[in-house]
Amino acid sequence: MQIQEIDEAVEVLLRVGGGKIIPEQIVWGSTVYHVRTVNNTWRQKFGQGYKIHIACMTREETAMEIVIDPVDLSCRLARMSLAHD
């Protein structure tokens, strides 16, 4: 697996409830990725606040890390890796 640093804005369809944020779809450019599993979620201090990081695997066999700003709900694709046989 090769990790690619991306750091670009993405659109993310999120399900929020029960104290959890769960991504369901990630749209990067013209490609739609469908989230299969969330592997890890963590907070990172950022200035006076924090950012939420979510590592997930898609049905398209792509591992992605998205970063959510809880203040304005903007989402960025931090990095991704493609699974190779």
C-alpha positions in Angstrom: 0.0 0.0 0.0 1.3 3.4 -0.9 0.2 6.4 1.2 -0.5 9.6 -0.7 -0.7 12.9 1.1 -3.6 14.9 -0.3 -4.8 17.7 1.9 -7.7 18.8 -0.3 -11.3 19.8 0.4 -13.9 17.0 0.0 -17.6 16.7 0.3 -18.6 14.1 3.0 -22.0 12.7 3.7 -21.9 12.3 7.5 -24.3 10.5 9.9 -24.3 12.1 13.3 -25.9 10.7 16.4 -25.2 9.1 19.8 -22.1 11.1 20.2 -20.6 9.7 17.0 -19.8 11.1 13.5 -19.8 8.4 10.9 -18.9 9.2 7.2 -21.0 7.4 4.6 -19.7 8.9 1.4 -16.7 10.9 0.4 -16.7 12.9 -2.9 -13.3 13.8 -4.1 -13.3 15.5 -7.5 -15.7 13.5 -9.6 -15.2 10.3 -7.7 -17.6 9.0 -5.1 -16.2 6.6 -2.4 -18.6 4.6 -0.2 -17.4 4.1 3.3 -17.4 0.5 4.4 -15.8 0.7 7.8 -14.5 3.3 10.2 -11.1 2.1 11.6 -10.3 4.9 14.0 -11.4 8.3 15.2 -9.3 10.8 17.1 -9.1 14.5 18.0 -6.0 16.7 17.3 -5.5 20.0 19.1 -5.6 22.9 16.7 -5.1 26.4 18.1 -7.8 26.9 20.7 -9.9 24.1 19.4 -9.4 20.7 17.7 -9.9 18.8 14.5 -11.6 15.4 14.2 -9.7 12.7 12.2 -11.5 9.7 10.9 -9.6 6.8 9.2 -11.9 4.6 7.1 -11.9 1.9 4.4 -14.2 2.3 1.4 -16.0 -0.3 -0.7 -13.6 0.7 -3.5 -10.7 -0.7 -1.4 -9.3 2.7 -0.6 -8.1 3.6 2.8 -8.8 7.3 3.6 -8.2 9.7 6.4 -10.5 12.7 6.5 -10.3 15.7 8.8 -13.3 17.6 10.0 -13.4 21.1 11.5 -16.2 21.0 14.0 -16.6 24.8 13.9 -17.5 25.2 10.3 -18.0 21.4 9.4 -15.5 21.7 6.6 -13.9 18.4 5.5 -10.5 17.7 4.0 -9.0 14.5 2.6 -5.7 14.3 4.5 -4.3 11.1 3.0 -5.3 8.0 1.2 -3.8 4.7 0.1 -4.9 2.3 -2.6 -4.8 -1.4 -1.8 -2.9 -3.4 -4.4 -3.0 -7.2 -4.9 
